[in-house]
Amino acid sequence: MKKPNLLFLGIDSLRTDFMSMHGYKRLTTPHIDKYLGEDAIVFDNCISPSIPTTPGYASMLTGMDCFGTNVVALRHKGDLAPGVKTMAEVLRENGYNTTCIGFTGNPSARGFDQYLDYEGWGASEDGYAHKAESMNQTAVPELERLAAEDKPFFLFLRHMDPHSPYLPPEPFHKMFYQKDGFDPNNKSLQPVYDFKPFKDYFLSWFPVGCTDKDFIIALYEAAIAYMDTCIQTLFEKLETLGIAEDTVVVLTSDHGETLYDHDCYYDHHGLYECTLTVPLAFKYPGKTKSKRLGDICQLKDLMPTLLDLMGIETDISFDGRNMMQLVRGESFAQEPEMYITECTWMRKHGWRTPEWKLIVALEPDFHFKPEIELYNLISDPEENDNVADQHPETVAWLRQRMDNHIANRKAAVQRENPMDTNLDWHGQGCGPFKTSEQAYETMHIGDPEAARRLQTDK
């Protein structure tokens, strides 16, 4: 019996709480909502514990945590940890044609038969970024080619629309904003323009003279809606080709996005919920039934889950869990606590439980934030009140749990914690920052091309 195809929508920087599928106030994802509203498994509490892009995708495409992949930094140097297999490698060994679009050169994208690129970063001559349309121009012909083959296929698509710059074309551009975004009395964007490390980047794509932070947030919303419309083309193509019933469709993200949250403007750093929570849903028509699950899961759970759903056997000992056991009502080990890491524009780690979030800076950061942050996720879900000073015993308890986990994982993989070995995570060659002032004066991004290079230059 022929194995099912796999269409994998890896959407960069997509916040769960900005999707209408997850109850957002605006209709940002109507086509995704409709497609995944029938016969799909939707996870409402999926976490990407190691951000940003490079470790996030490494985890989802290997089934391993950051100790297993040895990847924690955006600017990761080298390959995955020895012995780690990617999803593409496993599926290719099982007779799949494999194609990756928009993720060339990333270590976790190793093993595809071919790699195709598209313009997913900057604006076109009209001033708008036609990212998802460009993706379709590459993806649809490839989907047609793969469907015509006798072999099952794995097509991985890295959509970039929710990643800055947020420049969705008309008629989407101002669909969620009809106020005066250039009101001189509105000073909400002034702190953003005053933030030296990102100022030049923002000036390269913000509307000239924009003063309202909500206009930029509305552009993010509109970028999601634009992408959703273009993704409908792919769903329709599956039907037209007659392969919808034979294709598993997966939708997830490598991390969320900070908009005006926590002073981490319009990016994806900071170990806050807006950055760690990601969507996860998959659909195998006729094989999965509509179900929403509130159990906490992580990106490392995705690969073992998909392989089970697709009937692919492997002897890999995954760090992640097979969520199909939960879907089928079988005995399943919950994992409500987790180690969280970031090496984006700051180097931090921490420990997250359903109630508490501990964040510990491993070196001073360019936002001049305190070394220790503690948030009660139940009473303060937006993480606005750092209560570390008020609860030193809770800080000590969480640190001990984190340290025990680190020690156990180091022993299991026979390597040091990658958070302790990636000391040039920022690519500046100066070692760990000694002060926040040094970090602030050193870190800088200039334009969308510079942003692209951060993830593609090795």
Secondary structure by P-SEA (a helix, b strand, c coil): cbbbbbbccccccccccccccccccccccaaaaaaacccbbbbccccccccccaaaaaaaacccccccccccccccccccccccccaaaaaaaaccbbbbcccccccccccccccccccccccccccccaaaaaaaaacaaaaaaaaaccbbbbbbbbccccccccccccccccccccccccccccccccccccccccaaaaaaccccccccaaaaaaaaaaaaaaaaaaaaaaaaaaaaacccccbbbbbbbcbbbbcccccccccccccccccccccccccccccccbbbbcccccccccaaaaaaaaccccccccccccccccccccccccccbbbbbbcccccccccccccbbbbbbccccccccccbbbbccccccccccccccccaaaaaaaaaaaaaaaaaaaaaaccccccccccccccccccccccaaaaaaccccccaaaaaaacccc
